Each structure stands twice: as C-alpha cells, then as structure tokens.
Amino acid sequence: MLKVNVLRQDPDMGEKPHLESYSVPENDKMKILDALNYINTEYNADIAYRCSCRAGQCGSCALKMNGNVVLACKAEITNNAIIEPLDFDVIKDLVVDRSKFDKKVGKLDLYLEGECKNQDCPAVINPEEYADTKKIRSCIECLSCISACPVVNETSEFAGPYFMRYISKFAMDPRDCADRASEGFDEGLYCCTSCGKCAEVCPKEINTFGSAIEKLRAIACQEDVGPLPIHKEVMELIKKTGRSVEPLGKGTMGKGFIKAVSEGKIDIANSKQSGITNESNSESKTKKPKVAFFTGCMVDYKIPEIRVAFLKVLEDNDIDVIVPEDQVCCGSPLLRTGQTDLVSDLVKKNEEVFKDYDTIVTVCAGCGSTLKNDYPKYGVNLNVVDISEFLAERLNTADMKPVNMRVTYHDPCHLVRGQGISKEPREILKKIKGLEFVEMEFPDQCCGAGGGVRAGKPEIAAGLGKKKVDMVKDLGVDAVITICPFCEYNIRDSLEKAGIENVKVMNILKLLEMAYDC
C-alpha cells in the first residue's frame, strides 16, 4: 500500500488547511487522479478536485505533488506523496479559483484583431509565417506556469507566462493588427528572469520564455516599445567594445583576463602557467589546439578571483587550455532583452575564433546556455561544455587537501534548466575532502539575477534574492557555491542586505582552488 497525504481545506466552512493521510493500493503506473478517485470511493472522503480527461488536453487537473506542479492525470503517484492545490486562492481542497485569470483574459481582449486601417493583413497565411506560433498554440490552459513562476509570486507587475504566451501568440500572427508589444510591455514584459521554470512544469513542454517572451521582446524593440533604458546602454557598450561590462581598469589584470594572458602576466604566485596560452604565444602553432576557454564578459573584466582559480585548478590537473584573444560577448544580454540586431555579428566573430577547437569550456551558466542553445539557430554548432561537465571526471583528487567547510549549492537557472546540468557540480563537491555539503530547500529556485531583471527591475531581483537568503540563513553554512557570475553577485548582495556577512558566495572553481592550495 502507498501512503498519500492530501491537503484538505474548505475556506467557506472555516476549515483551515490540514493534511489527511490515506492508504491506496500500490499499482504499477498509478496516476494521482487514480489515487484520488480510489480515496473518494473507498473512504468516502469527498475530496474536491478537477478532472476532465485522461490525455493531458484540458489542464483542469493541475495540482502540486511534493511541491512540484503536475497534471493529476499524467503524473504517477509516489509513496508518502503530499498532494496540494496550485498556489492560488482555494475554493475547496484541490480546487482553486481561476476566475481572476479568466477575467484578465477578457480584459486584455485576447482574440485575433484583424481589421487594419492600412489593409495589410493577409487573406492567406503561408506556413512559414505561423510556424513560430505552432508550439505556443498547444497550451491547455492548466495555469501550471503561473503557479510555478517565481516572479508572479513576487510582484503584481508581471501578468505571468500564461498571458505573455497568449499575447505573443497574437503578436506573431500576421493576421493580427493589435499593438501587442505595448500590451506586453504594460503587463510586465521585462519582469521575466528567463529562469525557464514555466517550461519545466508545462505538460505540453512549451518554452514560454524562448518561444514567446523573448520573441515578444524582440518585436517590442523593433517597434521602439522596448527595451528598458539600462538595456540599451548594454547594447551600446557591446557595439563599442564587444563586451557587456566595463573593465576594472586597475593594472594589467584590470584590463581583462584575455589581455593579461596575451601579455604573459597572470596574477598567480609562482604559477608555471602550464598549458595556459593564447594563440599568439602558443608553443605549438602547427598543432591543432584541442580545448579553448570562453571567458565571458564578467569573468574577463569583473571577477579576477574566478579566472585566477580557473588557471590554478587547470594547472593542478595538468589540463592544457587555449585562451583565444579575439572572442567577444556571447550575445546573451542582447538575446534575453530582445535586442537582436547585433547578435549575428557576435556569433560570426565567435565562430571564427572557436571553429577549430574540439571543446570550448565555459564558467558562466548564461554564456554556456547561449552557446549551446542559441548559436545553432544561427547555424553555428560548437562543442561547448560547462566547467563542471569538463572537470567532473578529470579531477585529480589525490593532491587535494581537506577543505573544512559546510556549503550549499545554488543551481543557476541557465545551468540546471538551460543546460540540464545539476549532477556534475554535486559530484565535484562530494569529491572535495573534508567538505560537508547540504542541500537548501529549493536549490534551483531563481535568485532573480537573469533576463535583464537585475539591471532593469532591481526590486524584483532583490525580492527573489531575499527568498534565496531565507533558504540559506538557517543551514549553518560557510558558503553558497554556484557557477554563474550574475547569481553570485545577486546572492552576495542579498546576504549583505540581510546582514549575513559570515556566509560567502563562491564559484565552484574558487572552492577547488582552496582544495589544492590548503
């Protein structure tokens, strides 16, 4: 028998939320809906829940099992499962109030508007013109995306992924003549952190950010509705320098990591610089280099401790890596904010720089996700690996010294969902001697730093960062480990604002450097 815990409540009768436990037969591939039907039949429990089908088409049976949004008709029940309603107002038990969302749909006039004053709307639509909307038109309106969205739970400014998908569907329809970009902007188009949680929980696997929000942002930029002013400044900087951030400007390393490597000036004491070269000073110009390092703008210009750790860890593991000089911004800040005009040129420049390498290593989740997922759309396919993927099976553990620390790990959204990487960083942490690793409650919950939100909507980034701090503060850890410069900055700022100065935020490379230096 399986134990199933259901959150019961009846607000109209003054009944407060409480768990009730039931035993159900352990049948192969039993779905949550089967278990609920059994409980009501056998126990006369009268649990209220919605269901209309068994094929994942209607979406009415969406609920939460063990904190994850699922469809009751599709998800298999597990032992000791906790079944709860979505994060909306509850009518009774597992039935939530959808009325405010239905009213919002009516208010937004989300229907095709095809009466154009200029008479440009096509009478016949070519398949190529509506191909972009095919996937996002498969929504079954289960509202799972809104329930799981961290931003919706943080601010009322953002209508949520469900509505962004809806608006985008019409914006990309050549028959529609409404001002969808402005509608999207008014509903919080630039509040989305691009965390990808909506795609993760969607039973139809709709990538709302990549297939809808990102494209609506591009339309907004084309129509001069977006982006936000701070995002325009980033574009101008990339256009001028090829980088999305300014260098620190102090000493050789202040001019950038790549510049320092090219001049042979690496700020590691007594470093042998084993295998750390660029194309101009490589001793083996006639031999095709195998591995290249894509630094990313933040590591190149802003975070010297990560690049130092990178060199040290590679040296201690006898790994040869080339640092190409002419690499530029991956284009992620532009893609995420809809400013696509410069992206093609950036892709071409990086393709030329990296085309002859067998492997490109990244230490930034956003860069890695962009190179892996966006570059193929421009016809460029590079063999890109995150540093955790690269090192997981290559680490020389024999030379490690104990690192007597207690740490937790934050999954960057662009790593765990953007690249499907969560196992490798944890494997590395478990290999470090003396290290005590503990999981936070929701390690993959967005910290608020992505999608241009930290720059454009800092109050949202701060709010989400505080929620991450709330998970960390009672763990008794010495450090939060991650593999994203933006997450690192935002979580560190959030800890400092909360007055928690004894908890460090570190890239996993910095922790490995300590293991070899102790």
C-alpha positions as CSV (number, residue, x, y, z in Angstrom):
1,M,0.0,0.0,0.0
2,L,1.0,3.6,-0.7
3,K,0.6,6.4,1.8
4,V,-1.0,9.5,0.2
5,N,-1.2,12.9,2.1
6,V,-3.8,15.3,0.8
7,L,-4.1,18.9,1.9
8,R,-7.7,19.4,2.9
9,Q,-9.5,22.8,3.4
10,D,-12.8,24.4,3.0
11,P,-12.5,28.2,3.5
12,D,-16.2,28.8,3.2
13,M,-16.8,26.5,6.2
14,G,-13.9,28.0,8.1
15,E,-11.9,24.8,7.7
16,K,-8.1,25.6,7.8
17,P,-5.6,23.7,5.7
18,H,-4.5,20.4,7.1
19,L,-3.1,17.1,5.8
20,E,-5.1,13.9,5.8
21,S,-3.4,10.6,5.1
22,Y,-4.9,7.7,3.1
23,S,-3.7,4.3,2.0
24,V,-4.1,3.2,-1.6
25,P,-3.1,0.0,-3.5
26,E,0.4,0.1,-5.0
27,N,-0.4,-0.4,-8.6
28,D,2.1,-0.1,-11.5
29,K,2.0,3.4,-13.1
30,M,-0.9,4.6,-10.9
31,K,-1.6,8.2,-11.5
32,I,-2.5,10.8,-8.9
33,L,-6.0,11.0,-10.4
34,D,-6.4,7.2,-9.9
35,A,-5.4,7.6,-6.3
36,L,-7.8,10.5,-5.7
37,N,-10.6,8.5,-7.3
38,Y,-9.8,5.5,-5.1
39,I,-9.7,7.6,-1.9
40,N,-13.1,9.2,-2.6
41,T,-14.6,5.8,-3.5
42,E,-13.1,3.7,-0.7
43,Y,-13.0,6.2,2.1
44,N,-16.0,8.4,1.1
45,A,-13.5,11.3,1.6
46,D,-15.3,13.8,-0.6
47,I,-12.0,15.4,-1.7
48,A,-12.7,18.2,-4.2
49,Y,-10.6,18.2,-7.3
50,R,-11.0,19.0,-11.0
51,C,-10.6,16.4,-13.8
52,S,-12.0,16.2,-17.4
53,C,-9.8,13.9,-19.3
54,R,-7.0,11.3,-19.4
55,A,-4.9,12.6,-22.2
56,G,-3.4,15.9,-20.9
57,Q,-5.6,18.1,-23.1
58,C,-7.8,20.1,-20.8
59,G,-5.4,21.0,-18.0
60,S,-8.0,21.4,-15.3
61,C,-6.5,18.7,-13.1
62,A,-3.2,20.6,-12.4
63,L,-2.1,20.5,-8.8
64,K,1.1,20.0,-6.8
65,M,2.8,16.8,-5.7
66,N,5.7,17.2,-3.3
67,G,6.0,20.8,-4.2
68,N,6.1,20.2,-8.0
69,V,3.4,21.3,-10.4
70,V,1.9,18.4,-12.3
71,L,-1.2,17.1,-14.0
72,A,-3.1,14.6,-11.9
73,C,-4.0,12.6,-15.0
74,K,-0.4,12.3,-16.1
75,A,1.9,12.1,-13.0
76,E,2.4,8.9,-11.2
77,I,1.7,8.8,-7.5
78,T,4.6,8.1,-5.1
79,N,4.7,6.8,-1.6
80,N,4.3,9.4,1.1
81,A,3.3,11.9,-1.6
82,I,1.9,15.3,-0.4
83,I,-0.9,16.5,-2.7
84,E,-1.7,20.2,-2.6
85,P,-3.5,22.7,-4.8
86,L,-1.8,25.2,-7.0
87,D,-0.6,28.4,-5.4
88,F,-3.8,30.3,-6.0
89,D,-6.9,31.1,-3.8
90,V,-8.6,27.8,-2.8
91,I,-12.3,27.2,-3.3
92,K,-12.1,23.8,-1.6
93,D,-9.3,21.2,-1.2
94,L,-7.5,20.9,-4.5
95,V,-9.9,23.2,-6.5
96,V,-8.5,26.7,-7.0
97,D,-10.2,29.9,-8.1
98,R,-9.4,30.5,-11.7
99,S,-11.8,33.4,-12.1
100,K,-9.3,36.2,-11.8
101,F,-7.3,34.8,-14.7
102,D,-10.4,34.3,-16.8
103,K,-11.4,37.9,-16.2
104,K,-7.9,39.1,-17.1
105,V,-8.2,37.2,-20.4
106,G,-11.4,39.1,-21.1
107,K,-9.9,42.4,-20.1
108,L,-6.9,42.0,-22.4
109,D,-9.2,41.2,-25.4
110,L,-7.1,38.2,-26.2
111,Y,-8.6,37.4,-29.5
112,L,-7.5,38.0,-33.1
113,E,-7.9,41.6,-34.2
114,G,-7.7,41.6,-38.0
115,E,-9.2,44.9,-39.0
116,C,-6.3,47.0,-40.2
117,K,-6.7,50.6,-41.3
118,N,-3.8,50.1,-43.7
119,Q,-5.4,46.9,-45.1
120,D,-2.1,45.0,-44.8
121,C,-3.5,41.9,-43.1
122,P,-3.0,38.9,-45.4
123,A,-6.0,37.0,-46.7
124,V,-3.9,33.8,-47.0
125,I,-1.2,32.8,-44.5
126,N,1.9,31.0,-45.6
127,P,3.0,28.1,-43.3
128,E,6.4,29.8,-42.7
129,E,4.6,32.8,-41.3
130,Y,2.9,31.0,-38.5
131,A,5.5,28.3,-37.8
132,D,6.8,30.2,-34.8
133,T,3.4,30.1,-33.1
134,K,2.8,26.4,-33.6
135,K,4.3,25.3,-30.3
136,I,2.8,28.1,-28.2
137,R,-0.6,27.4,-29.6
138,S,-0.7,24.0,-27.9
139,C,-1.3,25.5,-24.4
140,I,-4.0,23.6,-22.5
141,E,-4.6,26.5,-20.0
142,C,-3.7,24.5,-16.9
143,L,-2.1,27.6,-15.3
144,S,0.8,25.5,-14.1
145,C,3.3,28.1,-15.4
146,I,1.7,30.9,-13.4
147,S,1.6,28.8,-10.3
148,A,5.3,27.9,-10.6
149,C,6.6,31.3,-11.8
150,P,8.8,33.0,-9.1
151,V,8.2,36.5,-10.4
152,V,4.4,36.2,-10.3
153,N,4.7,35.4,-6.7
154,E,7.0,38.3,-6.1
155,T,5.2,41.2,-7.9
156,S,1.8,42.0,-9.3
157,E,3.5,44.0,-12.1
158,F,4.0,40.8,-14.1
159,A,1.0,39.2,-15.6
160,G,2.8,35.9,-15.9
161,P,4.0,33.4,-18.5
162,Y,0.4,32.3,-19.4
163,F,-0.5,35.8,-20.5
164,M,2.8,36.5,-22.1
165,R,2.4,33.4,-24.2
166,Y,-1.1,34.4,-25.1
167,I,-0.1,37.9,-26.2
168,S,2.9,36.6,-28.1
169,K,0.8,34.2,-30.0
170,F,-1.2,37.0,-31.5
171,A,1.9,39.3,-31.9
172,M,3.5,36.7,-34.2
173,D,0.3,36.1,-36.1
174,P,0.4,38.0,-39.4
175,R,-3.3,38.5,-39.4
176,D,-3.4,40.3,-36.0
177,C,-3.2,44.1,-36.1
178,A,-3.4,45.0,-32.4
179,D,-0.5,46.7,-30.6
180,R,0.7,43.5,-28.8
181,A,4.2,44.8,-28.0
182,S,2.7,47.7,-26.0
183,E,0.2,45.3,-24.3
184,G,3.1,43.0,-23.4
185,F,5.1,45.9,-22.0
186,D,2.2,47.1,-19.9
187,E,1.8,43.6,-18.5
188,G,5.4,43.3,-17.3
189,L,7.3,42.0,-20.4
190,Y,10.7,42.9,-18.8
191,C,9.9,41.4,-15.4
192,C,10.7,37.8,-16.5
193,T,14.0,36.5,-15.3
194,S,14.3,33.8,-18.1
195,C,14.5,31.1,-15.4
196,G,12.7,28.5,-17.5
197,K,10.6,27.2,-14.6
198,C,7.4,27.7,-16.8
199,A,8.8,25.3,-19.4
200,E,9.9,22.8,-16.8
201,V,6.4,22.4,-15.4
202,C,4.5,22.8,-18.7
203,P,2.8,19.4,-19.6
204,K,3.0,20.5,-23.3
205,E,6.7,21.4,-23.0
206,I,6.1,25.0,-24.1
207,N,9.2,27.1,-23.7
208,T,7.4,30.3,-22.9
209,F,10.4,32.5,-22.4
210,G,12.4,31.3,-25.5
211,S,9.4,30.8,-27.8
212,A,7.2,33.7,-26.6
213,I,8.6,36.3,-24.2
214,E,11.9,36.6,-25.9
215,K,10.3,37.0,-29.3
216,L,7.8,39.5,-28.0
217,R,10.7,41.5,-26.5
218,A,12.3,41.4,-30.0
219,I,9.1,42.7,-31.5
220,A,9.0,45.4,-28.8
221,C,12.5,46.5,-29.7
222,Q,11.6,46.6,-33.4
223,E,8.6,48.8,-32.7
224,D,10.6,51.0,-30.3
225,V,8.5,49.9,-27.3
226,G,11.4,48.3,-25.6
227,P,13.8,47.6,-24.1
228,L,14.4,49.3,-20.8
229,P,16.9,52.2,-20.9
230,I,19.6,50.3,-18.9
231,H,19.4,47.5,-21.5
232,K,20.0,50.0,-24.3
233,E,23.2,51.1,-22.5
234,V,24.4,47.5,-22.5
235,M,23.8,47.2,-26.2
236,E,25.8,50.4,-26.9
237,L,28.7,49.1,-24.8
238,I,28.7,45.8,-26.7
239,K,28.6,47.7,-30.0
240,K,31.5,49.8,-28.9
241,T,33.8,47.3,-27.1
242,G,32.5,43.8,-27.8
243,R,31.9,43.4,-24.1
244,S,28.7,43.9,-22.0
245,V,30.6,45.3,-19.0
246,E,33.4,47.8,-18.4
247,P,36.9,46.5,-17.2
248,L,38.0,47.2,-13.7
249,G,40.8,49.3,-15.2
250,K,43.5,48.7,-12.5
251,G,46.8,47.2,-13.6
252,T,47.2,44.6,-16.3
253,M,44.6,42.3,-15.0
254,G,42.2,45.2,-14.7
255,K,42.3,45.5,-18.5
256,G,40.9,42.0,-18.7
257,F,41.9,38.3,-18.3
258,I,42.5,37.8,-22.1
259,K,44.7,40.8,-22.2
260,A,46.7,39.6,-19.3
261,V,47.2,36.1,-20.8
262,S,48.3,37.6,-24.1
263,E,50.9,39.7,-22.3
264,G,52.0,36.7,-20.1
265,K,51.0,38.5,-16.9
266,I,49.0,36.1,-14.8
267,D,48.4,37.1,-11.1
268,I,49.0,33.7,-9.6
269,A,52.0,33.5,-7.3
270,N,54.7,31.1,-8.7
271,S,52.4,29.9,-11.4
272,K,54.0,27.7,-14.0
273,Q,51.3,28.8,-16.5
274,S,51.1,25.1,-17.6
275,G,49.1,24.9,-20.7
276,I,47.5,28.4,-20.3
277,T,48.2,30.1,-23.6
278,N,46.6,32.1,-26.3
279,E,47.2,31.7,-30.0
280,S,49.9,34.3,-30.2
281,N,52.2,32.8,-27.6
282,S,51.4,29.1,-28.0
283,E,54.5,27.0,-28.5
284,S,52.6,24.6,-30.8
285,K,51.2,26.8,-33.5
286,T,51.4,23.9,-36.0
287,K,49.4,21.6,-33.8
288,K,45.7,22.0,-33.6
289,P,44.7,23.1,-30.1
290,K,42.0,20.9,-28.5
291,V,40.4,22.9,-25.7
292,A,39.6,26.6,-25.6
293,F,38.3,28.8,-22.8
294,F,35.3,31.0,-23.5
295,T,35.8,33.6,-20.7
296,G,32.5,35.6,-20.9
297,C,32.4,39.3,-20.2
298,M,32.1,39.1,-16.4
299,V,35.0,36.7,-15.8
300,D,37.1,38.6,-18.4
301,Y,36.6,42.0,-16.9
302,K,34.9,41.9,-13.4
303,I,35.7,38.8,-11.4
304,P,39.5,38.3,-11.2
305,E,39.2,35.6,-8.5
306,I,37.4,33.2,-10.8
307,R,39.9,33.5,-13.6
308,V,42.7,33.0,-11.1
309,A,41.1,30.0,-9.7
310,F,40.4,28.7,-13.2
311,L,44.1,28.8,-14.1
312,K,45.2,27.3,-10.8
313,V,42.7,24.3,-11.0
314,L,43.7,23.5,-14.6
315,E,47.4,23.7,-13.7
316,D,46.9,21.3,-10.7
317,N,45.1,18.9,-13.0
318,D,47.6,19.1,-15.9
319,I,45.0,20.4,-18.3
320,D,46.1,22.4,-21.3
321,V,43.7,25.2,-22.4
322,I,44.0,27.9,-25.0
323,V,42.5,31.4,-24.3
324,P,41.7,32.9,-27.8
325,E,42.3,36.7,-27.9
326,D,39.5,37.8,-30.3
327,Q,36.5,36.4,-28.6
328,V,33.6,38.7,-27.8
329,C,30.4,38.7,-25.8
330,C,28.3,35.7,-26.5
331,G,25.2,37.9,-27.1
332,S,23.1,36.6,-24.2
333,P,22.4,40.1,-22.7
334,L,21.0,41.2,-26.1
335,L,19.1,38.0,-26.9
336,R,17.4,38.0,-23.4
337,T,16.3,41.6,-23.8
338,G,15.2,41.3,-27.4
339,Q,18.0,43.4,-29.0
340,T,18.9,41.0,-31.7
341,D,20.4,43.3,-34.4
342,L,24.0,42.8,-33.2
343,V,23.8,39.1,-32.3
344,S,24.5,37.8,-35.8
345,D,27.8,39.7,-35.9
346,L,28.8,38.5,-32.4
347,V,28.0,34.9,-33.4
348,K,30.1,35.1,-36.6
349,K,33.1,36.6,-34.7
350,N,33.0,33.9,-32.1
351,E,32.5,31.2,-34.7
352,E,35.6,32.3,-36.4
353,V,37.6,32.4,-33.2
354,F,36.5,29.0,-31.9
355,K,35.7,26.9,-35.0
356,D,39.0,24.9,-34.9
357,Y,38.7,23.8,-31.3
358,D,37.4,20.4,-30.2
359,T,36.0,21.7,-27.0
360,I,35.0,25.1,-25.6
361,V,34.9,25.4,-21.8
362,T,32.6,28.0,-20.1
363,V,32.5,29.1,-16.5
364,C,29.3,31.2,-16.8
365,A,25.9,29.4,-17.0
366,G,24.4,32.2,-19.2
367,C,27.3,32.0,-21.7
368,G,27.2,28.2,-21.8
369,S,23.4,28.2,-22.4
370,T,23.6,30.8,-25.2
371,L,26.4,29.0,-27.0
372,K,24.7,25.6,-26.7
373,N,21.1,26.7,-27.4
374,D,21.1,29.9,-29.4
375,Y,24.1,29.6,-31.6
376,P,22.7,26.6,-33.5
377,K,19.8,28.9,-34.5
378,Y,22.4,31.0,-36.4
379,G,23.9,27.9,-38.0
380,V,26.8,27.6,-35.5
381,N,27.4,24.4,-33.7
382,L,30.3,24.3,-31.2
383,N,31.1,21.6,-28.7
384,V,30.5,23.6,-25.5
385,V,30.9,22.2,-22.0
386,D,30.3,23.8,-18.6
387,I,33.3,23.7,-16.3
388,S,31.5,21.2,-14.1
389,E,31.0,18.9,-17.0
390,F,34.6,19.3,-18.0
391,L,36.1,18.6,-14.6
392,A,33.7,16.1,-13.1
393,E,35.7,13.1,-14.4
394,R,39.1,14.8,-14.7
395,L,39.8,16.0,-11.1
396,N,43.0,14.9,-9.5
397,T,41.6,14.2,-6.0
398,A,44.9,12.7,-4.8
399,D,46.5,16.1,-4.5
400,M,43.6,17.7,-2.7
401,K,43.9,18.9,0.8
402,P,40.9,18.9,3.2
403,V,38.6,21.9,3.0
404,N,36.8,22.0,6.3
405,M,33.7,23.9,5.3
406,R,30.0,23.4,5.3
407,V,28.5,24.5,2.0
408,T,25.3,24.5,0.0
409,Y,24.8,24.8,-3.8
410,H,22.6,27.1,-5.8
411,D,21.6,25.8,-9.3
412,P,21.8,28.7,-11.8
413,C,18.7,28.6,-14.0
414,H,20.7,28.7,-17.2
415,L,22.7,25.7,-16.0
416,V,20.1,23.4,-14.4
417,R,17.3,24.2,-16.9
418,G,19.2,25.9,-19.7
419,Q,21.8,23.1,-20.0
420,G,20.3,20.3,-18.0
421,I,23.3,20.2,-15.6
422,S,22.7,19.6,-11.9
423,K,24.5,16.3,-11.2
424,E,28.1,17.3,-12.1
425,P,28.5,20.2,-9.7
426,R,27.4,18.0,-6.8
427,E,29.7,15.2,-7.9
428,I,32.6,17.7,-7.7
429,L,31.5,18.9,-4.3
430,K,31.4,15.3,-3.0
431,K,35.0,14.7,-4.2
432,I,36.4,17.6,-2.2
433,K,37.9,16.2,1.0
434,G,36.7,17.5,4.3
435,L,33.8,19.3,2.7
436,E,30.3,19.0,4.2
437,F,27.6,19.5,1.6
438,V,23.9,20.2,2.4
439,E,21.0,21.0,0.1
440,M,18.9,24.1,0.6
441,E,15.1,23.6,0.3
442,F,14.8,24.7,-3.3
443,P,18.3,24.9,-4.8
444,D,17.1,25.5,-8.3
445,Q,14.7,28.4,-7.4
446,C,15.6,31.5,-9.4
447,C,17.7,34.1,-7.4
448,G,16.4,36.9,-9.6
449,A,19.6,37.9,-11.5
450,G,18.7,36.8,-15.1
451,G,16.8,38.0,-18.1
452,G,18.0,41.6,-17.6
453,V,16.0,41.9,-14.4
454,R,18.8,42.6,-12.1
455,A,19.7,45.7,-14.2
456,G,16.2,46.7,-15.3
457,K,14.0,45.7,-12.4
458,P,16.3,45.6,-9.4
459,E,13.4,45.4,-6.9
460,I,12.4,42.1,-8.3
461,A,15.9,40.8,-8.2
462,A,16.2,41.9,-4.6
463,G,12.9,40.2,-3.6
464,L,13.9,36.9,-5.2
465,G,17.3,37.2,-3.7
466,K,15.9,37.6,-0.3
467,K,13.9,34.4,-0.7
468,K,17.1,32.6,-1.6
469,V,18.7,34.1,1.5
470,D,15.8,32.8,3.6
471,M,16.7,29.2,2.5
472,V,20.4,29.7,3.3
473,K,20.4,31.5,6.6
474,D,19.3,28.6,8.8
475,L,21.6,26.0,7.2
476,G,24.7,27.0,9.2
477,V,26.8,27.0,6.1
478,D,30.1,28.8,5.5
479,A,29.4,29.4,1.8
480,V,26.9,29.2,-1.1
481,I,28.5,27.6,-4.2
482,T,27.3,28.3,-7.7
483,I,28.6,28.6,-11.4
484,C,27.1,31.9,-12.5
485,P,28.7,35.3,-12.0
486,F,25.2,37.0,-12.0
487,C,23.8,34.6,-9.4
488,E,27.0,35.1,-7.4
489,Y,26.6,38.9,-7.4
490,N,22.9,38.9,-6.6
491,I,23.0,36.3,-3.8
492,R,26.0,38.0,-2.2
493,D,24.2,41.4,-2.3
494,S,21.1,39.8,-0.8
495,L,23.1,38.2,2.0
496,E,24.8,41.5,2.8
497,K,21.5,43.3,2.8
498,A,20.2,40.7,5.3
499,G,23.2,41.4,7.5
500,I,24.6,37.8,6.9
501,E,28.2,38.6,6.3
502,N,29.7,35.3,7.5
503,V,28.3,33.4,4.6
504,K,30.4,33.7,1.4
505,V,29.2,33.2,-2.2
506,M,31.8,31.4,-4.3
507,N,32.2,30.0,-7.8
508,I,32.9,26.2,-7.6
509,L,36.3,26.9,-9.1
510,K,37.3,29.0,-6.1
511,L,36.4,26.1,-3.8
512,L,38.5,23.8,-5.9
513,E,41.4,26.3,-5.7
514,M,41.2,26.1,-1.9
515,A,41.3,22.3,-2.1
516,Y,44.6,22.4,-4.0
517,D,46.0,25.4,-2.0
518,C,45.2,24.4,1.6
